[in-house]
Amino acid sequence: MAFHFNCMARRRIGDDDGLPKAKLTRESFREVVKIFSYVYPYRAYLIVGLILLTVSSVVFLGLIRMFTELIKVAEGGDFYGLSLNEMGVIMLIVLVSQGIISYFRVTLFAHASEKGTADLRKAVYDKVITLPTIFFEKNQSGELVSRITSDVDRLYSLFSITLVEFIRQIIILFGSIAILIYSNPTLTLIVLATFPVVVVFAMFFGRYIRKLSKERQKAMADTNIILSESIQSIQVVKAFTNELFEMAKYGKTNQSVVSIAIRFARGRGLFSAFIVTVLFGALCFVMWKAAMMVQSGDIDSGDLLGFVAFSGIIGAAIASLGTFYTEVLGAIGATERIREILDMDSEVDVNAGGPRLELKGNIQYENIAFSYPSRKDITIFENLSFQVQPGEKVALVGQSGSGKSTIVSLLLRFYEIDKGDIKVDGQSIYDYEIGAFRENIAIVPQEVILFGGSIRENILYGKPDATDDEVRSAAEKANAWEFISSFPEGLDTLIGERGVKLSGGQRQRLAIARAILKNPTLLILDEATSSLDAESEKLVQDALNNLMEGRTSIIIAHRLATIREVDCIFVIENGKIVEQGTHDELSMIDDGAYSSLAKLQFEPLS
């Protein structure tokens, strides 16, 4: 098996390298503001929270200031005539009040951020689920899960923690600077001399850290893809005893995450080392200078204590601003990726509403030319034309890759045709509202996709508002009620992820019951019995006959025994219809394409 460990790394949403270059520009700021529209409905929480945040920060600075006054009073000074005990009581009251304010502040911001990001997560999912099929072919499921979870969680962190602390540190920084300038301008200027250096270095170094952060996100997306695909295909993994192969593949990408994360940590560590060295080196010099001023009597010990405290607070605030800057840029990158999805055009309008579109089922392919969007150099159809009358059962046969499944994909509007038109009841399918049009179509695929809930929920997928009687009737017509009623929980039996607790025939009959409940005008059967044993095939075929009754049906088949009774068979080779007719008519054509297929399948049985 000549797989490479990087085989999962497809092209991603955004730039060529999959990593949109997030910059703090006017455009990126507008993108962030758009994302904040999801928090806007909860602005009352934010406003009150910001008020409490401001009060809390100011009270914190006032409390530090009181420490200096406490020392002065202890040395015989005066502070509004208060004694040490009275000041101690006041400080205790302030501390308790500060705790209460902090509790409500955190709670209010949590309300806004949790509800806002929940709305955003829902909006991203709602958009993704309405995007066209080609989008999912270009972007793997693990990557999309990362968009809906990791990127939105990044914004949750921005809403609930980063911006709050950023604003808090700004208030504390400028508040501390104002207090220090008022207390001792000379020493304050020495402290502030380091500020421009730190800011310039933070902006320069932030680019490198941001790049490493994006590389880590990309590597994490790759590990998510491998994790998702291996779990979803666990039966194939085990059947081919490829556990060790998957472990090695996941281990390699996981190690890549670790390597990038360590480089990221080293970068941040180097940045922190610079901050500590420059800032606290300067602070040591300032403390030495302040001690000399105490010795000369220019300031007292209370002012010195206050200066030391506020200088430390300024240093910590400046250091944290550099970290917040990189975190904000990382969140902007996540914002751009999320907005890129939200700005895409939806394929389906789920709010279209209106009465159900009633079709008769006359299908007409007119001079269809088509190439897959991802493979424009390969022509699938050049001039494909055929017609299916209402209520007819037709079959598409031919070798794998001849274009059978593509024909029904075009009918379902999974892809746009290049030339020609497909009409249903005399009207182009592109003139119908796509959701209303697809409501008239049901498909029973070869590989049945079921959801990890109950039998009832999976059948109801065809008509969510159906009654229990309708569900049971559909199950009976699909020859599924016998095995459903044999389970202790009946319709409420849980079938496991993708229906793993059911046999192939049982899953197939549930898919048929789902289609029966939908009551479609157009029916597509894609190799619906090809993987079943003889007993299951008979039950499923009987159910399919019930389902096809009175409906326009298109059957994709390799096993010709299942299509002997259809009204017309279209034989397809290399995207062209080379023969058409009934089973008996086509079987009589010597050396015909259909008769050759029939000989391969039927003669060994005779």
N, C-alpha and C positions, 0 to 999 in steps of 0.2 A: 504494500500500500504506500504509494509514493506521495504521502502528504508532507507538507511543511508546516512547522509550528506557527508560522505567520499567515497561514492560509485564510484565517478568519478576518484578517484586517482589511475589510473592504473600504471603499471610499465613503467618507462620512459627511454628515450635514455640515456645510460651511466651506471653508477653504480647502485647497488641495491636500493640505496635511491634516485636515480635520480639526484644526485648532484655530478658530476665529481670533484675530488679533485684537484683544480687548484693550482699548486706550481710554483714558479719561478725557474725552472730547465732548464737544457740544452735542454731537449725534448720539454718542453712548449715553450721555446724561439724559437725553430725551427718551432713550430706550428704557432706562431705569425708571424715569417718571411714568412711562406707560405701564410698567410692571406694578408701580405703586398704585395704579388705579384699582388693583384688586384688594388693596388694603383700605382704599378710600371709604368704602361703606362703613368701615369700623374706625373712622377718623376720630370719633368722640373719645374712644379708648386712648388713641395716640395723643390727642391734645391734652387730656387730663394727665396721662402718663408723662408727657414732656414737662408739664407744669410741675408735677411732683419731682421729676428728675432735676429740674432747675432748683427747686426749693431744697432738695436733698443735697445737691452739690454746694449750694451757698451755705447751708447749715454745716456741712462738713468743713468748709473753710473757716467758718465762724468758730467752730469747735477747736480747730487747730490754733486759731488766734487766741482763744480763751486760755489755752495751755500757757502761752507766753505771759498773759496777764496774771495767771495763777502764780507763776514764779515771782513776778514783780510784787504781788500782794504779800507773798511769803517773805520777801526781803524788806517789807515795810512800806511798799507803795500803795497806791489807792486805785480802785476800779469801781467807780460809782458807789463808793462807800460800802461795798460788799465784803463780808468776812470770807475766810477760806472755806468754812462749812457751808455758807450760803452759795458760794460759787460751786462747790462740789455738788450740792443739791440741784442747782440749775443745770450743770453739765449732765447729771444723771437723767434729768427730765428731757434734755435735748437728745441724749442717746436713745432713750426709749422712743421718743417721737421720731427720731431718724429711722429706727427699726420698723416702726409702723408705716412710715412713708415709703420705705424701701419695699415692704411687702406689697402694698397696693400698687406701687409703680411696676414691679415685676409682673404682678397679676394682670394689670391693665395691658401692658405690652404683650403678654402672652395671649390674651384674648384677640388682640388685633393681628398679631403675627400668625397664630394658629389658624384663625378663620380665614385670613387673607391668603395664606399659602395653600390652604385646603381648596379655596376657590380657584387659585391658580393651577393647582394640580389637576382639578376637575376640568378646567378649561383646556389644558394641554391634552388630557386624555380625550376629551370630546372632539378636539380638533384632529388628533391622530386617527381616531376611529372613523372619521368621515373623509380621510384623505384617499386618493385613488390607489389602486393596486400597485401601480408602478413605484409608488413611494416606498412600499414595504419590500419591494424587490431590490431597491437601492440601499435600504437601511435595515440592518439586522435587528432582531427582536431584543437582544441584550443591550444594544446601543439605545434603542427607544426606551427601554425600561430605565436605563441610566438617565436619560433626559427627564423622565417623569419623576424619578426619585432623587437621584444625586443632585441634579441641577436645581430642582425646586427646593431641596433641603438646604442647598447653599444659600438660596435666597431667604429661606426661613431664618438661617443663622444671621443673615444681613439685617432682616427686619427686627429680630428679637434680641440680638446680642451686639453685633458689630456697630450698627448705627447708634444704638443707645449708649454704648460705652464710648464711641467716638465723640458724640455730643457731650457726654459727661466729662471726658478728658479735656475737650476744648474749653468748657466752662471752668474747670479746675485750673487749667493752664493759665488762661488769661486772668482769672480771679487771683491766682497766686502771684502772678507777675504784678498786677495792680497793687496788691498788698505789699509786696517787696519794694516796689518803686516808692510807695508812700513811706515805708519804714527806712530804707537805705538805698538811695539811687546808685551810689558808687558800686556797691557789691552786686546789685542787680544787673548792671551793665556787663560785669565780668561773666555772670552766668549766661546772659543772653548772647554773648559773643560766640558761644558754641552752637546756637540755634540754627543759623544759616548753613553751617557746615553739615549738620545732621540732616537737614531737610534736603540739601542737594544730593548728599550721598544716598538718602532713602529713595529719592526719585530714580537715581541711576541704578541702584541695586535692585529696586522693585521690579524693573523689567526682567532681569535675570530670574528672580524668584517667581515671577508670573509665568515665564516660559516653562520652568520646571513644574509648576503647579498644573499647567495644561497638559504637559507630557504625562504626568501622573494620572490625570483624569482619562486621557486617551488609553493608557495602559490598563486602567481599571475597567474601561469599557470593553477592551479585548478580553479580559478575564471573565467579565459578565456574559459575553457572547458565548465563550466556551462552556461556562457553567450552565447557561440556559440550554444550549443545544445538546449537551451531553445528557442532561437530566430529561429533556423532552424525548430524546432518542435512546433512552436507557435500555430498551429491549434490543435494539440493534447493537449497542455497545456490548451487552452481555452475550448476545448470540455470536458475535465475532471475537469474544474473549479479548476485548480491547481495553479492559480496565486500566492496564498498565500504560498503554498508549495514551489514553485520556489523562491519566494522572501525570504523565511526563509533560504532555502538552499544557495542561493547566499549571503545572509546577514551573514551567519555563516562563509563561506570561506572568505568573505570580511573582517570580523572582525579578522580572523586569520592573514590576511595580515597586518592589523593595529597593532595587538599585536606584530608581529615579527618586523615590521618597527619601533615601539616605542623602542623595545629592541635594535634594530640596532642603533637608534638615541641616546639612552642612552650610548651605547658603544662608539660611536663617541664623544659624549659629554664628557665622562670620559677621553677619550684620549686627547681631546682639553683642558680639565681642567688641565691635567698633563703638557701639553706643556706650557700653560699659566703660571702655578705656577713655574715650574722649570726654563723655559727660562726667563720669565720676572722677577722672583725673582733674578736670576743671573744678569740680566741687571740692576736691581735697585742697586745691590751691585757694579757693574761696574761703574754706574753713580756716586755713592758716592765716589768711588775710583778716578774717573776722576776729580770730583769737588775738591778733596783734592790736586790733581796734578796741577789744575789751580791755586789754592790758593798758592801753593808753587812756581809757575812760571815755572813748568816743561813743560806745554803745554799752548797754548793761547786759547781764547774763540772760535776762528774759528775752530781750531782742535777739540775742545770739541763738537761743533755743528756737525761737520762731523762725529765724532766718534759715537755720539748718533744716528744720521741718519743711518749710515751703520750698527750699532749694531741692530737697529730695523729691518732693511732690512734682515740681517742674520737670526734673530729670526723668522721673517715671512716666509722666504724661507725654513728654517728647518721644521717649522710647516706644511707648505704646502706639503713638500716632503713626510711626513708620510701619508697624505691624498691621494696624487697621487699614492703612493705605493699600498694602498688598492684598488684604482680604477683600477690600471694596473692589479692587480691580478684578480679582477672581470672580466675585459675584457679578460684575459687569459682563465678564465673559460668559457666565451661565445665563445671564439675561439675554445676551445676543442670540445664544443658541435656542433659548425658549421662544423668543420673539420670532425667530426665523420660522419655527413651526407654526406659531399662532398666526403669522401673516400669510401662510399658504392658503390657496383657494381650496375650499372643501368640495368634495365630489357630490356629497349628499346633503340636501337641506332637510334636516330632521324635523324642522318646524313647518314644513310645507303644508301639512294637513290636507283637508278636502276629502271628498268621497273617493272610494277605491276606484281605480281605473279598471274598467271592465273590457278586456280584450277577447277577441274570438280565436286568435291563434294562427292567422295566416302569416307565414314567415317568408320573406323574399330577400335573398342575397343578390345584389346587382353589381356585377363587375368590380368585385372587391380586390383592392391591392393593399397589401399589408406587410410591414416589417416590424419586428419588435423594437421599441424605442432604444433598448440597450444594444441592439445588433442591427443597425440600419443597413449594414453591408450585406446582410443575408435576407433575401426576399422569400417570404413564406407563401403569399398568394400574389398572383399578377392580374388575373381576370376571372375571379371565382363567381359563378352565378348558379343558383338553384332555388327552388321554391318548395315550400311545405304547406299543404292545405290544412285548414282547421280540422282538428281531430285526427289527423294522420299520424301514424307511427313510422318514423324513418330511422334508418341506422346509418352510421358512418363507420366504415371499415377501412383498413389499410395498415401498412407497416408502421411501427413506432416512428414518430418524427414526421409523419406525412402531413400533419396539420389538423387532425381530428379535434383535439382538445382546444386548439386555437380558434376553431370555428365557433364553438360554444362560448369561449371567453369573449369573443367579439360580440356575440349576442347579449351577453351579460354586461357589456360595456366596460369590461375590465381594461380595455385598450381602445384608443382611437384608431380608426382605419385611415389609411393614407389616401385612398381614392375609392369611388363608388359609394354605395349606400346599403344599409340594411333596413328593410321596412317590415313592420308588423301591422297587419290590418290596413295596409296601404299608406301608412305614415312612417316617416323616418324615426328610428328609435331614438335619435338624438333630439327630436322635437318633444319627446315625452319627458316629464320630470322623472329623473333617474330613480328616485326612491319609489314612486308610484309604479313605474314600469317594472322594477324588480320584484315588487309585491306579487306580480302575476307569474313569477318564475320560481320553480323549486328544483333543487338539484340533489340527486342521490349519488355521491361519489364512490369511487372504489375504496379509498381510505376514508372511512367515516370519522368525522370530527365530532366528538361529544364533549360536554363540559362536565367538570368534576362535581356535579350536584346529584340530584335524585333523578330517577326515571321520569317522573312527572315534569320536572323542570326542563329536561331535554326535549320531551315531546312538545311541551308548551312553547318551545322556541319558535315553532311554526306559527303559533297564534297565541300570544301571551294572555289574552283575555278569554280564552276558551273555558268552557265549563268542564267539570269532571266527566260528565256523560259524553261530551265531545272527545275528550282525551281517550276515554275507554273505547269509544267507537272507532277512533283512528287506530288504536292499538290492535283491536280485533281485525280490522281490515288489513293490517300489516302482518297478520299472523304472529303478533308479539304478545297478545294477552295471555296466552297459555303459560309462557315462561315467566311473565310478570306476576301473574297470580300465584305462581308457585313459590315466590319469595315471601317470607314472613311479613315484610314491610310493604309488599305490593308496589304501588306507584311511588312510594316514598323511599324505596331502596336506593342507597347511595352507590354509585357505580364506579367511584374512584376517578382519578385524573385521566382524562381522555377515554373513559370507559374501560379501564384495564380489568375491571372485575367481570366483564361480560365476554362471551365468545364473539368471534367474528360475525357469525350469523345473527346473533342477538343484537349486536351493534348495528348491523345493516338494517334489521327490521325496525329498530328504533328510528333510524334515519328515514325509513319509509313512512313510519307513523307520523313523524314530524312533517314530512312533505304532504301527506294526506290531510293533516290538520290545516295546513296552509291553504289547501284547496286551490292550487295554481291553474292557470290557463295553459302555461307552457311548462313542460317537464323535460329535464335533462338527466339522463342516466349514464354515468361515466363508469363503465366496467363494473357495474353494480354487483355482479355475481362471480367475478373472475377468480376471487381468492377463497371461495367457499367449497366445502365438501359437498357430496352429492345430495345428502339429506337436507342440509341447510340451504343449498341452492334451490331445491324444489320449493321449500317454504318461502324463500325470498322471491323466487320467480312468480309464485302464485300471488304474493303480496304486490309485486310490481305490476302484474296484470290488473289487479284491482285499482292500483294507483293510475295506470295509463288509460283506464276506461274513460272515453269521452274527452281526452285531453290531447293537444298537439304534443307529441313526444319525440325527442331526439335522443337516440341511443348510440353511445360510443361502445363498440364491441370488438374484442379480439376473438371471442368464442362464438363462432357462427351459429352454433346450435341454438343460441338464445334469441336469434333474430329471424328465424325461418318464417314467422308469421307476420312480419312487419309489412307495411304497405309499399315501401320503397327502400332500397339499399343504395347508398352512394359509395362507390369505391374511390378512394383518394390515393393518389401517388404524387409525391413531390408538390403538394399544394394544388393539384388539379383533380377534377372529377373525371376519371377515365371510363367509368361504367356506371350505369344506374338502371335499376329494375328490381323485380321481386327475386326472391331466393331461387325459385324454379327457373325464371328467365335467365338469370346470370349464370346459373349452374350449367346451362346448355350451351354456353359460348365456349367452344373449344379453345384452349390456350388463353382464355381470358384471365384477367387479373383475379376476379372473384373465384372462378372455377379452380385456379391454381391454389388459392388459399383454402378452398373447400377440400381439395384433394389432400392437402397437407394435414387437415384436421379430421376428416371423416374416413378416409381410406384405411388408416391404421386400425380403425375400430371395426372394420368389416372382416 
